[in-house]
Amino acid sequence: MNNPDDTEIPIDAELRGICTEILAEGKSVAEWADVESDDLFQTDSFCGGFDATEMKFCFSWYAPGGGVVGFQFPLAQVEAIAEGRPCKLLGCMQSNSD
């Protein structure tokens, strides 16, 4: 299922912090869908929020060498990311459409 163009997203303290914030909200998928926002969570390297169409958290990762990688993960995966449990997130480089 992996695309050769997939980019692995670093699960670092910054992303774990975002997931800790998501958990602290204590919302269900339906409640996240009610407050949908594509930029609710913003850090130096990540920007995103919950997308009610996808029913997942959709983020952009601003890679250190330049470029933006889009990725998503379900609410069910948030706890594993927050706790630093092994998991893998893959995303696709987003084209720059100026």
N, CA, C and O atoms as a printed pandas DataFrame, in Angstrom:
     atom_number atom_name residue_name chain_id  residue_number  x_coord  y_coord  z_coord
0              1         N          MET        A               1    0.822   -1.196    0.000
1              2        CA          MET        A               1    0.000    0.000    0.000
2              3         C          MET        A               1    0.867    1.262    0.000
3              4         O          MET        A               1    0.378    2.351   -0.299
4              5         N          ASN        A               2    2.156    1.118    0.335
5              6        CA          ASN        A               2    3.026    2.289    0.359
6              7         C          ASN        A               2    3.366    2.739   -1.043
7              8         O          ASN        A               2    3.702    1.923   -1.901
8              9         N          ASN        A               3    3.282    4.014   -1.272
9             10        CA          ASN        A               3    3.644    4.638   -2.524
10            11         C          ASN        A               3    5.130    4.967   -2.450
11            12         O          ASN        A               3    5.592    5.436   -1.410
12            13         N          PRO        A               4    5.897    4.735   -3.519
13            14        CA          PRO        A               4    7.325    5.059   -3.456
14            15         C          PRO        A               4    7.598    6.543   -3.202
15            16         O          PRO        A               4    8.707    6.904   -2.808
16            17         N          ASP        A               5    6.613    7.399   -3.421
17            18        CA          ASP        A               5    6.772    8.834   -3.169
18            19         C          ASP        A               5    6.407    9.233   -1.747
19            20         O          ASP        A               5    6.489   10.409   -1.390
20            21         N          ASP        A               6    6.001    8.257   -0.929
21            22        CA          ASP        A               6    5.632    8.561    0.452
22            23         C          ASP        A               6    6.842    9.050    1.236
23            24         O          ASP        A               6    7.971    8.612    1.014
24            25         N          THR        A               7    6.579    9.963    2.153
25            26        CA          THR        A               7    7.600   10.498    3.040
26            27         C          THR        A               7    7.219   10.135    4.465
27            28         O          THR        A               7    6.075   10.335    4.875
28            29         N          GLU        A               8    8.169    9.604    5.221
29            30        CA          GLU        A               8    7.883    9.288    6.617
30            31         C          GLU        A               8    7.915   10.565    7.454
31            32         O          GLU        A               8    8.847   11.365    7.358
32            33         N          ILE        A               9    6.894   10.737    8.265
33            34        CA          ILE        A               9    6.759   11.915    9.117
34            35         C          ILE        A               9    7.454   11.630   10.453
35            36         O          ILE        A               9    7.222   10.579   11.051
36            37         N          PRO        A              10    8.293   12.540   10.925
37            38        CA          PRO        A              10    8.954   12.299   12.213
38            39         C          PRO        A              10    7.959   12.425   13.369
39            40         O          PRO        A              10    7.253   13.426   13.494
40            41         N          ILE        A              11    7.919   11.409   14.192
41            42        CA          ILE        A              11    7.076   11.482   15.390
42            43         C          ILE        A              11    7.984   11.964   16.513
43            44         O          ILE        A              11    8.608   11.177   17.225
44            45         N          ASP        A              12    8.033   13.281   16.644
45            46        CA          ASP        A              12    8.939   13.926   17.594
46            47         C          ASP        A              12    8.136   14.569   18.728
47            48         O          ASP        A              12    6.914   14.433   18.792
48            49         N          ALA        A              13    8.832   15.262   19.607
49            50        CA          ALA        A              13    8.179   15.907   20.744
50            51         C          ALA        A              13    7.114   16.901   20.303
51            52         O          ALA        A              13    6.093   17.059   20.971
52            53         N          GLU        A              14    7.348   17.564   19.191
53            54        CA          GLU        A              14    6.390   18.553   18.681
54            55         C          GLU        A              14    5.058   17.888   18.313
55            56         O          GLU        A              14    3.993   18.365   18.704
56            57         N          LEU        A              15    5.122   16.793   17.564
57            58        CA          LEU        A              15    3.899   16.085   17.165
58            59         C          LEU        A              15    3.266   15.378   18.365
59            60         O          LEU        A              15    2.042   15.348   18.489
60            61         N          ARG        A              16    4.080   14.815   19.239
61            62        CA          ARG        A              16    3.530   14.187   20.447
62            63         C          ARG        A              16    2.800   15.230   21.299
63            64         O          ARG        A              16    1.768   14.928   21.898
64            65         N          GLY        A              17    3.329   16.446   21.354
65            66        CA          GLY        A              17    2.665   17.515   22.105
66            67         C          GLY        A              17    1.299   17.858   21.528
67            68         O          GLY        A              17    0.339   18.074   22.268
68            69         N          ILE        A              18    1.219   17.907   20.199
69            70        CA          ILE        A              18   -0.075   18.166   19.551
70            71         C          ILE        A              18   -1.057   17.065   19.915
71            72         O          ILE        A              18   -2.208   17.343   20.253
72            73         N          CYS        A              19   -0.610   15.819   19.848
73            74        CA          CYS        A              19   -1.497   14.698   20.160
74            75         C          CYS        A              19   -1.912   14.701   21.635
75            76         O          CYS        A              19   -3.027   14.298   21.966
76            77         N          THR        A              20   -1.028   15.149   22.508
77            78        CA          THR        A              20   -1.383   15.286   23.919
78            79         C          THR        A              20   -2.486   16.331   24.084
79            80         O          THR        A              20   -3.407   16.143   24.879
80            81         N          GLU        A              21   -2.394   17.429   23.334
81            82        CA          GLU        A              21   -3.453   18.454   23.358
82            83         C          GLU        A              21   -4.775   17.888   22.853
83            84         O          GLU        A              21   -5.831   18.162   23.425
84            85         N          ILE        A              22   -4.717   17.099   21.783
85            86        CA          ILE        A              22   -5.926   16.485   21.227
86            87         C          ILE        A              22   -6.575   15.581   22.277
87            88         O          ILE        A              22   -7.785   15.646   22.492
88            89         N          LEU        A              23   -5.771   14.741   22.928
89            90        CA          LEU        A              23   -6.303   13.852   23.975
90            91         C          LEU        A              23   -6.922   14.641   25.120
91            92         O          LEU        A              23   -7.964   14.254   25.649
92            93         N          ALA        A              24   -6.290   15.740   25.503
93            94        CA          ALA        A              24   -6.775   16.548   26.623
94            95         C          ALA        A              24   -8.168   17.119   26.354
95            96         O          ALA        A              24   -8.929   17.381   27.286
96            97         N          GLU        A              25   -8.494   17.310   25.076
97            98        CA          GLU        A              25   -9.833   17.816   24.723
98            99         C          GLU        A              25  -10.922   16.796   25.062
99           100         O          GLU        A              25  -12.054   17.181   25.352
100          101         N          GLY        A              26  -10.596   15.502   25.030
101          102        CA          GLY        A              26  -11.560   14.465   25.390
102          103         C          GLY        A              26  -12.750   14.347   24.455
103          104         O          GLY        A              26  -13.818   13.892   24.865
104          105         N          LYS        A              27  -12.578   14.750   23.209
105          106        CA          LYS        A              27  -13.689   14.738   22.252
106          107         C          LYS        A              27  -13.764   13.421   21.477
107          108         O          LYS        A              27  -12.752   12.759   21.250
108          109         N          SER        A              28  -14.972   13.059   21.082
109          110        CA          SER        A              28  -15.191   11.913   20.198
110          111         C          SER        A              28  -14.968   12.365   18.753
111          112         O          SER        A              28  -14.806   13.555   18.485
112          113         N          VAL        A              29  -14.961   11.417   17.837
113          114        CA          VAL        A              29  -14.829   11.750   16.414
114          115         C          VAL        A              29  -15.961   12.691   15.994
115          116         O          VAL        A              29  -15.729   13.665   15.278
116          117         N          ALA        A              30  -17.177   12.399   16.437
117          118        CA          ALA        A              30  -18.325   13.251   16.084
118          119         C          ALA        A              30  -18.162   14.670   16.632
119          120         O          ALA        A              30  -18.509   15.643   15.962
120          121         N          GLU        A              31  -17.637   14.782   17.846
121          122        CA          GLU        A              31  -17.428   16.110   18.433
122          123         C          GLU        A              31  -16.323   16.873   17.697
123          124         O          GLU        A              31  -16.421   18.087   17.517
124          125         N          TRP        A              32  -15.269   16.160   17.271
125          126        CA          TRP        A              32  -14.222   16.821   16.474
126          127         C          TRP        A              32  -14.804   17.298   15.150
127          128         O          TRP        A              32  -14.467   18.382   14.673
128          129         N          ALA        A              33  -15.678   16.489   14.557
129          130        CA          ALA        A              33  -16.293   16.863   13.280
130          131         C          ALA        A              33  -17.132   18.133   13.427
131          132         O          ALA        A              33  -17.211   18.937   12.499
132          133         N          ASP        A              34  -17.755   18.312   14.587
133          134        CA          ASP        A              34  -18.572   19.502   14.829
134          135         C          ASP        A              34  -17.736   20.778   14.929
135          136         O          ASP        A              34  -18.236   21.869   14.654
136          137         N          VAL        A              35  -16.469   20.648   15.321
137          138        CA          VAL        A              35  -15.606   21.826   15.473
138          139         C          VAL        A              35  -14.453   21.788   14.465
139          140         O          VAL        A              35  -13.341   22.231   14.751
140          141         N          GLU        A              36  -14.739   21.262   13.311
141          142        CA          GLU        A              36  -13.740   21.098   12.250
142          143         C          GLU        A              36  -12.920   22.374   12.040
143          144         O          GLU        A              36  -13.462   23.477   11.979
144          145         N          SER        A              37  -11.608   22.197   11.931
145          146        CA          SER        A              37  -10.713   23.322   11.687
146          147         C          SER        A              37   -9.441   22.792   11.045
147          148         O          SER        A              37   -8.857   21.823   11.530
148          149         N          ASP        A              38   -9.012   23.412    9.972
149          150        CA          ASP        A              38   -7.815   22.909    9.290
150          151         C          ASP        A              38   -6.523   23.496    9.842
151          152         O          ASP        A              38   -5.441   23.116    9.394
152          153         N          ASP        A              39   -6.609   24.411   10.802
153          154        CA          ASP        A              39   -5.387   24.997   11.359
154          155         C          ASP        A              39   -5.482   25.226   12.866
155          156         O          ASP        A              39   -4.901   26.171   13.399
156          157         N          LEU        A              40   -6.208   24.362   13.534
157          158        CA          LEU        A              40   -6.390   24.491   14.979
158          159         C          LEU        A              40   -5.078   24.298   15.737
159          160         O          LEU        A              40   -4.850   24.925   16.771
160          161         N          PHE        A              41   -4.228   23.432   15.217
161          162        CA          PHE        A              41   -2.954   23.136   15.872
162          163         C          PHE        A              41   -1.823   23.644   14.984
163          164         O          PHE        A              41   -1.677   23.219   13.838
164          165         N          GLN        A              42   -1.025   24.559   15.531
165          166        CA          GLN        A              42    0.073   25.151   14.766
166          167         C          GLN        A              42    1.332   25.192   15.615
167          168         O          GLN        A              42    1.331   25.695   16.738
168          169         N          THR        A              43    2.407   24.651   15.051
169          170        CA          THR        A              43    3.722   24.712   15.696
170          171         C          THR        A              43    4.714   25.138   14.615
171          172         O          THR        A              43    4.322   25.461   13.494
172          173         N          ASP        A              44    5.981   25.137   14.960
173          174        CA          ASP        A              44    6.995   25.512   13.972
174          175         C          ASP        A              44    6.988   24.588   12.755
175          176         O          ASP        A              44    7.187   25.038   11.627
176          177         N          SER        A              45    6.757   23.291   12.990
177          178        CA          SER        A              45    6.874   22.318   11.899
178          179         C          SER        A              45    5.557   21.711   11.440
179          180         O          SER        A              45    5.511   21.066   10.393
180          181         N          PHE        A              46    4.480   21.905   12.206
181          182        CA          PHE        A              46    3.207   21.258   11.886
182          183         C          PHE        A              46    2.051   22.260   11.917
183          184         O          PHE        A              46    2.044   23.196   12.717
184          185         N          CYS        A              47    1.087   22.047   11.042
185          186        CA          CYS        A              47   -0.143   22.832   11.048
186          187         C          CYS        A              47   -1.270   21.921   10.585
187          188         O          CYS        A              47   -1.153   21.251    9.559
188          189         N          GLY        A              48   -2.365   21.898   11.346
189          190        CA          GLY        A              48   -3.482   21.063   10.924
190          191         C          GLY        A              48   -4.605   21.059   11.931
191          192         O          GLY        A              48   -4.627   21.833   12.887
192          193         N          GLY        A              49   -5.541   20.157   11.681
193          194        CA          GLY        A              49   -6.708   20.017   12.530
194          195         C          GLY        A              49   -7.566   18.877   12.026
195          196         O          GLY        A              49   -7.113   18.053   11.231
196          197         N          PHE        A              50   -8.801   18.829   12.486
197          198        CA          PHE        A              50   -9.695   17.732   12.129
198          199         C          PHE        A              50  -10.493   18.078   10.878
199          200         O          PHE        A              50  -11.042   19.173   10.759
200          201         N          ASP        A              51  -10.549   17.134    9.955
201          202        CA          ASP        A              51  -11.300   17.297    8.713
202          203         C          ASP        A              51  -12.525   16.379    8.771
203          204         O          ASP        A              51  -12.381   15.158    8.832
204          205         N          ALA        A              52  -13.723   16.961    8.753
205          206        CA          ALA        A              52  -14.958   16.193    8.881
206          207         C          ALA        A              52  -15.265   15.355    7.640
207          208         O          ALA        A              52  -16.008   14.378    7.731
208          209         N          THR        A              53  -14.715   15.714    6.500
209          210        CA          THR        A              53  -14.915   14.907    5.297
210          211         C          THR        A              53  -14.090   13.629    5.389
211          212         O          THR        A              53  -14.586   12.533    5.127
212          213         N          GLU        A              54  -12.842   13.786    5.760
213          214        CA          GLU        A              54  -11.938   12.634    5.902
214          215         C          GLU        A              54  -12.184   11.874    7.202
215          216         O          GLU        A              54  -11.868   10.690    7.312
216          217         N          MET        A              55  -12.754   12.575    8.190
217          218        CA          MET        A              55  -12.949   12.042    9.540
218          219         C          MET        A              55  -11.612   11.642   10.170
219          220         O          MET        A              55  -11.497   10.630   10.861
220          221         N          LYS        A              56  -10.617   12.476    9.900
221          222        CA          LYS        A              56   -9.265   12.270   10.421
222          223         C          LYS        A              56   -8.632   13.634   10.696
223          224         O          LYS        A              56   -9.115   14.673   10.248
224          225         N          PHE        A              57   -7.550   13.589   11.438
225          226        CA          PHE        A              57   -6.737   14.782   11.617
226          227         C          PHE        A              57   -5.838   14.894   10.392
227          228         O          PHE        A              57   -5.133   13.947   10.045
228          229         N          CYS        A              58   -5.863   16.035    9.749
229          230        CA          CYS        A              58   -5.080   16.280    8.533
230          231         C          CYS        A              58   -4.072   17.390    8.840
231          232         O          CYS        A              58   -4.437   18.465    9.314
232          233         N          PHE        A              59   -2.809   17.109    8.561
233          234        CA          PHE        A              59   -1.730   18.033    8.893
234          235         C          PHE        A              59   -0.795   18.246    7.723
235          236         O          PHE        A              59   -0.731   17.447    6.790
236          237         N          SER        A              60   -0.084   19.333    7.803
237          238        CA          SER        A              60    1.062   19.603    6.937
238          239         C          SER        A              60    2.287   19.605    7.825
239          240         O          SER        A              60    2.271   20.148    8.929
240          241         N          TRP        A              61    3.343   18.996    7.334
241          242        CA          TRP        A              61    4.643   19.017    8.014
242          243         C          TRP        A              61    5.589   19.817    7.147
243          244         O          TRP        A              61    5.758   19.521    5.964
244          245         N          TYR        A              62    6.202   20.821    7.726
245          246        CA          TYR        A              62    7.148   21.669    7.013
246          247         C          TYR        A              62    8.534   21.079    7.217
247          248         O          TYR        A              62    9.162   21.277    8.256
248          249         N          ALA        A              63    9.001   20.351    6.210
249          250        CA          ALA        A              63   10.255   19.611    6.291
250          251         C          ALA        A              63   11.447   20.552    6.432
251          252         O          ALA        A              63   11.433   21.650    5.876
252          253         N          PRO        A              64   12.482   20.137    7.171
253          254        CA          PRO        A              64   13.638   20.998    7.407
254          255         C          PRO        A              64   14.339   21.451    6.132
255          256         O          PRO        A              64   14.841   22.574    6.082
256          257         N          GLY        A              65   14.389   20.621    5.113
257          258        CA          GLY        A              65   15.067   20.987    3.875
258          259         C          GLY        A              65   14.177   21.741    2.911
259          260         O          GLY        A              65   14.569   21.985    1.769
260          261         N          GLY        A              66   12.999   22.110    3.345
261          262        CA          GLY        A              66   12.032   22.768    2.468
262          263         C          GLY        A              66   11.002   21.767    1.998
263          264         O          GLY        A              66   11.231   20.559    2.054
264          265         N          GLY        A              67    9.914   22.242    1.555
265          266        CA          GLY        A              67    8.833   21.370    1.111
266          267         C          GLY        A              67    7.817   21.149    2.211
267          268         O          GLY        A              67    8.108   21.275    3.400
268          269         N          VAL        A              68    6.635   20.821    1.779
269          270        CA          VAL        A              68    5.525   20.587    2.697
270          271         C          VAL        A              68    4.961   19.205    2.395
271          272         O          VAL        A              68    4.683   18.866    1.245
272          273         N          VAL        A              69    4.798   18.421    3.445
273          274        CA          VAL        A              69    4.294   17.062    3.315
274          275         C          VAL        A              69    2.951   16.974    4.022
275          276         O          VAL        A              69    2.852   17.279    5.211
276          277         N          GLY        A              70    1.921   16.561    3.302
277          278        CA          GLY        A              70    0.597   16.385    3.883
278          279         C          GLY        A              70    0.433   14.963    4.396
279          280         O          GLY        A              70    0.865   14.007    3.753
280          281         N          PHE        A              71   -0.197   14.832    5.568
281          282        CA          PHE        A              71   -0.453   13.502    6.126
282          283         C          PHE        A              71   -1.682   13.555    7.008
283          284         O          PHE        A              71   -2.148   14.632    7.379
284          285         N          GLN        A              72   -2.205   12.388    7.341
285          286        CA          GLN        A              72   -3.387   12.326    8.193
286          287         C          GLN        A              72   -3.323   11.102    9.093
287          288         O          GLN        A              72   -2.620   10.130    8.817
288          289         N          PHE        A              73   -4.089   11.185   10.190
289          290        CA          PHE        A              73   -4.180   10.053   11.105
290          291         C          PHE        A              73   -5.529   10.120   11.818
291          292         O          PHE        A              73   -6.075   11.202   12.031
292          293         N          PRO        A              74   -6.063    8.944   12.186
293          294        CA          PRO        A              74   -7.365    8.912   12.863
294          295         C          PRO        A              74   -7.235    9.198   14.357
295          296         O          PRO        A              74   -6.149    9.091   14.927
296          297         N          LEU        A              75   -8.335    9.557   14.973
297          298        CA          LEU        A              75   -8.368    9.797   16.412
298          299         C          LEU        A              75   -7.855    8.569   17.165
299          300         O          LEU        A              75   -7.198    8.708   18.197
300          301         N          ALA        A              76   -8.146    7.383   16.665
301          302        CA          ALA        A              76   -7.722    6.143   17.327
302          303         C          ALA        A              76   -6.205    6.030   17.440
303          304         O          ALA        A              76   -5.715    5.288   18.292
304          305         N          GLN        A              77   -5.456    6.734   16.617
305          306        CA          GLN        A              77   -3.994    6.659   16.631
306          307         C          GLN        A              77   -3.354    7.752   17.500
307          308         O          GLN        A              77   -2.152    7.707   17.761
308          309         N          VAL        A              78   -4.132    8.710   17.938
309          310        CA          VAL        A              78   -3.612    9.854   18.688
310          311         C          VAL        A              78   -2.923    9.431   19.983
311          312         O          VAL        A              78   -1.844    9.931   20.299
312          313         N          GLU        A              79   -3.531    8.524   20.728
313          314        CA          GLU        A              79   -2.951    8.102   22.004
314          315         C          GLU        A              79   -1.584    7.445   21.792
315          316         O          GLU        A              79   -0.646    7.721   22.540
316          317         N          ALA        A              80   -1.465    6.585   20.789
317          318        CA          ALA        A              80   -0.184    5.921   20.514
318          319         C          ALA        A              80    0.897    6.943   20.179
319          320         O          ALA        A              80    2.034    6.819   20.634
320          321         N          ILE        A              81    0.544    7.949   19.386
321          322        CA          ILE        A              81    1.516    8.985   19.018
322          323         C          ILE        A              81    1.908    9.788   20.254
323          324         O          ILE        A              81    3.092   10.036   20.484
324          325         N          ALA        A              82    0.928   10.194   21.044
325          326        CA          ALA        A              82    1.189   10.997   22.245
326          327         C          ALA        A              82    2.099   10.269   23.229
327          328         O          ALA        A              82    2.948   10.883   23.876
328          329         N          GLU        A              83    1.914    8.958   23.335
329          330        CA          GLU        A              83    2.692    8.172   24.285
330          331         C          GLU        A              83    4.035    7.718   23.720
331          332         O          GLU        A              83    4.835    7.113   24.434
332          333         N          GLY        A              84    4.284    8.001   22.463
333          334        CA          GLY        A              84    5.548    7.608   21.861
334          335         C          GLY        A              84    5.632    6.132   21.527
335          336         O          GLY        A              84    6.724    5.593   21.350
336          337         N          ARG        A              85    4.470    5.468   21.439
337          338        CA          ARG        A              85    4.478    4.051   21.045
338          339         C          ARG        A              85    4.850    3.936   19.574
339          340         O          ARG        A              85    4.587    4.851   18.793
340          341         N          PRO        A              86    5.462    2.820   19.192
341          342        CA          PRO        A              86    5.869    2.666   17.792
342          343         C          PRO        A              86    4.679    2.755   16.833
343          344         O          PRO        A              86    3.700    2.021   16.967
344          345         N          CYS        A              87    4.781    3.637   15.899
345          346        CA          CYS        A              87    3.815    3.744   14.815
346          347         C          CYS        A              87    4.496    4.515   13.691
347          348         O          CYS        A              87    5.514    5.175   13.901
348          349         N          LYS        A              88    3.930    4.424   12.523
349          350        CA          LYS        A              88    4.539    5.052   11.358
350          351         C          LYS        A              88    3.499    5.925   10.668
351          352         O          LYS        A              88    2.377    5.489   10.410
352          353         N          LEU        A              89    3.881    7.141   10.379
353          354        CA          LEU        A              89    3.018    8.062    9.634
354          355         C          LEU        A              89    3.695    8.365    8.306
355          356         O          LEU        A              89    4.878    8.702    8.257
356          357         N          LEU        A              90    2.932    8.240    7.242
357          358        CA          LEU        A              90    3.439    8.550    5.907
358          359         C          LEU        A              90    2.623    9.670    5.294
359          360         O          LEU        A              90    1.418    9.772    5.524
360          361         N          GLY        A              91    3.276   10.496    4.524
361          362        CA          GLY        A              91    2.597   11.594    3.846
362          363         C          GLY        A              91    3.133   11.769    2.443
363          364         O          GLY        A              91    4.102   11.123    2.045
364          365         N          CYS        A              92    2.498   12.640    1.709
365          366        CA          CYS        A              92    2.893   12.924    0.336
366          367         C          CYS        A              92    3.286   14.392    0.223
367          368         O          CYS        A              92    2.636   15.273    0.787
368          369         N          MET        A              93    4.360   14.634   -0.517
369          370        CA          MET        A              93    4.813   16.004   -0.766
370          371         C          MET        A              93    3.687   16.752   -1.463
371          372         O          MET        A              93    3.093   16.247   -2.416
372          373         N          GLN        A              94    3.397   17.952   -0.988
373          374        CA          GLN        A              94    2.351   18.778   -1.571
374          375         C          GLN        A              94    2.976   19.701   -2.594
375          376         O          GLN        A              94    4.043   20.274   -2.371
376          377         N          SER        A              95    2.293   19.838   -3.725
377          378        CA          SER        A              95    2.821   20.755   -4.749
378          379         C          SER        A              95    2.517   22.180   -4.342
379          380         O          SER        A              95    1.514   22.454   -3.682
380          381         N          ASN        A              96    3.378   23.068   -4.738
381          382        CA          ASN        A              96    3.227   24.488   -4.436
382          383         C          ASN        A              96    2.476   25.140   -5.595
383          384         O          ASN        A              96    3.016   25.297   -6.690
384          385         N          SER        A              97    1.233   25.515   -5.339
385          386        CA          SER        A              97    0.419   26.131   -6.401
386          387         C          SER        A              97    0.229   27.604   -6.109
387          388         O          SER        A              97   -0.752   28.005   -5.484
388          389         N          ASP        A              98    1.174   28.405   -6.565
389          390        CA          ASP        A              98    1.099   29.874   -6.361
390          391         C          ASP        A              98    0.232   30.519   -7.401
391          392         O          ASP        A              98    0.055   31.737   -7.388
